[in-house]
Each structure stands twice: as structure tokens, then as C-alpha cells.
């Protein structure tokens, strides 16, 4: 059985993998946030509208589950897929359930603490691989899906 070895694209020689990734991540986040909101609104009648009392918690739970499941099954959320980007682990492989959970947890923590989110945004804008704070901790990257290697 052969084992394929992966590596992350070099940001100096393979710039097409990282072009516009920061802006695409922003658009993907907006799409995902809107989708999560719509899903939660659609669930409200099934809670006999008591979900209005804990709508923030409903958004949190649905958002967390949505991100973990979509990243684990395709290495990207639906918004990321629409923007043609995907997440890759430090060895270049796609995300599995464990890495999807950890990445979502890191994203959630950084959203909860605005200073961490600001640091993450600054890192995405200024680093060669366009990595956010969670990406730096995990060694992961978001790359353009259309540019295959």
C-alpha cells in the first residue's frame, strides 16, 4: 500500500494558493453566519418558539456543530466551499473530525475574546500563508481550492 506524502504549498513559489484567501475567508464567514442564523430561525417553530428565550445559545450550538461537521466532511464549511477555499493540516492533508473540532474550538474562543479575533485578523492580513491565530497554533492553512497540486 502506498502512502502519499503531502506538504503545504510554498507561499513564495506557489502564491496562487494564497491569493485573496483573507478576503474569501471573510465572505465565507458572512455566508456561514447567515446560513446558521437561517437554520436557527427555521428550528424555532419546533421549539414552540421557546427557542427565542435562548436564541444566542441556539446560535452557538448550531454554529459549532455546523462548523465541525462541514469541516470534517469536506475540509471546509459551505461558505468556504462556495468561495473555493479549503483548510489543510500542517502536513497538507485534509481535516479529519479531531482537527475540525480543534479548529472550531479555536475559532470559537477567538470570537469570544475580541482581542484574540483582532490578533487573528492581523495575522491573516500580514503573514505569508494568511494564517489566523488558530491556524498558527495548529499549523493549518486555508488555501484556494481551484489551484490543485
C-alpha positions as CSV (number, residue, x, y, z in Angstrom):
1,X,0.0,0.0,0.0
2,X,1.4,3.3,-1.0
3,X,1.3,6.4,1.3
4,X,1.2,9.7,-0.4
5,X,3.2,12.4,1.4
6,X,1.7,15.9,1.4
7,X,3.2,19.3,2.0
8,X,1.8,22.7,2.3
9,X,2.3,24.9,-0.8
10,X,5.2,27.4,-0.5
11,X,3.8,31.0,-0.3
12,X,6.8,32.3,-2.2
13,X,6.8,29.9,-5.2
14,X,3.1,28.9,-5.2
15,X,1.4,32.2,-4.5
16,X,-1.8,31.2,-6.3
17,X,-2.7,29.0,-3.3
18,X,-2.9,32.0,-1.0
19,X,-4.1,34.8,-3.3
20,X,-7.2,36.6,-1.9
21,X,-7.7,33.9,0.8
22,X,-8.2,36.5,3.6
23,X,-11.0,38.2,1.7
24,X,-12.5,34.9,0.7
25,X,-12.5,33.8,4.4
26,X,-14.4,37.0,5.3
27,X,-17.0,36.3,2.7
28,X,-17.2,32.6,3.7
29,X,-17.7,33.7,7.3
30,X,-20.5,36.0,6.3
31,X,-22.2,33.3,4.3
32,X,-21.8,30.7,7.1
33,X,-23.1,33.2,9.7
34,X,-26.2,33.9,7.6
35,X,-26.8,30.2,7.0
36,X,-26.5,29.4,10.7
37,X,-28.9,32.2,11.5
38,X,-31.5,31.0,9.0
39,X,-31.2,27.4,10.2
40,X,-31.8,28.6,13.8
41,X,-34.9,30.6,12.7
42,X,-36.2,27.5,10.9
43,X,-35.8,25.5,14.1
44,X,-37.7,27.9,16.2
45,X,-41.2,26.5,15.4
46,X,-40.1,23.1,16.5
47,X,-39.2,24.5,20.0
48,X,-42.8,26.0,20.2
49,X,-40.9,29.3,19.9
50,X,-39.3,28.9,23.4
51,X,-36.0,29.0,21.5
52,X,-36.4,32.7,21.4
53,X,-35.5,32.8,25.1
54,X,-32.2,31.0,24.4
55,X,-31.6,32.1,20.8
56,X,-28.0,33.1,21.5
57,X,-27.3,29.6,22.9
58,X,-29.1,28.0,19.9
59,X,-26.9,30.0,17.5
60,X,-23.8,28.9,19.4
61,X,-24.6,25.2,19.4
62,X,-25.8,25.1,15.8
63,X,-22.8,27.2,14.7
64,X,-20.3,25.0,16.5
65,X,-21.9,21.8,15.2
66,X,-22.2,23.2,11.6
67,X,-18.6,24.1,11.5
68,X,-17.3,20.9,12.9
69,X,-19.4,18.7,10.7
70,X,-18.8,20.6,7.4
71,X,-15.0,21.0,8.0
72,X,-14.7,17.3,9.0
73,X,-16.6,16.1,5.9
74,X,-15.0,18.4,3.3
75,X,-12.2,20.3,5.0
76,X,-14.3,23.5,4.5
77,X,-17.6,25.0,5.6
78,X,-20.2,25.5,2.9
79,X,-19.2,29.2,2.8
80,X,-15.6,28.2,2.2
81,X,-16.6,25.8,-0.5
82,X,-18.6,28.5,-2.2
83,X,-15.5,30.7,-2.1
84,X,-13.3,27.9,-3.4
85,X,-11.1,27.7,-0.3
86,X,-10.3,24.7,2.0
87,X,-8.4,24.1,5.2
88,X,-5.3,21.9,5.2
89,X,-3.4,20.5,8.2
90,X,0.3,21.1,8.7
91,X,1.2,18.1,6.6
92,X,-1.0,19.2,3.7
93,X,-3.8,16.7,4.4
94,X,-7.5,17.5,4.7
95,X,-9.0,18.0,8.1
96,X,-10.5,15.0,10.0
97,X,-13.0,15.1,12.8
98,X,-10.5,15.8,15.5
99,X,-8.7,18.6,13.7
100,X,-12.1,20.1,12.7
101,X,-13.2,20.1,16.3
102,X,-10.0,21.7,17.5
103,X,-10.1,24.4,14.7
104,X,-13.7,25.2,15.5
105,X,-12.9,25.4,19.2
106,X,-10.0,27.8,18.5
107,X,-12.2,29.9,16.2
108,X,-15.0,30.0,18.9
109,X,-12.5,31.0,21.7
110,X,-11.1,33.8,19.4
111,X,-14.6,35.0,18.7
112,X,-15.4,35.1,22.4
113,X,-12.4,37.3,23.1
114,X,-12.3,40.2,20.7
115,X,-8.5,40.8,21.2
116,X,-7.8,37.3,20.0
117,X,-10.0,37.9,17.0
118,X,-8.2,41.1,16.2
119,X,-4.8,39.3,16.5
120,X,-6.2,36.6,14.2
121,X,-7.3,39.1,11.6
122,X,-3.9,41.0,11.7
123,X,-2.1,37.6,11.3
124,X,-4.3,36.7,8.3
125,X,-3.5,40.1,6.6
126,X,0.2,40.1,7.4
127,X,1.6,36.6,7.2
128,X,2.7,34.8,4.0
129,X,0.4,31.9,4.4
130,X,-2.6,34.1,5.5
131,X,-3.0,32.1,8.7
132,X,-5.2,33.2,11.6
133,X,-4.3,32.6,15.3
134,X,-5.9,29.2,15.4
135,X,-4.1,28.3,12.1
136,X,-0.8,29.3,13.6
137,X,-1.4,27.2,16.8
138,X,-2.4,24.2,14.7
139,X,-0.1,24.7,11.8
140,X,-3.0,24.7,9.4
141,X,-3.7,26.9,6.4
142,X,-6.6,27.9,4.2
143,X,-5.8,27.6,0.5
144,X,-7.5,28.2,-2.8
145,X,-9.2,25.0,-3.8
146,X,-9.1,25.8,-7.5
147,X,-5.3,25.7,-7.5
148,X,-4.7,21.9,-7.2
149,X,-1.4,20.4,-6.6
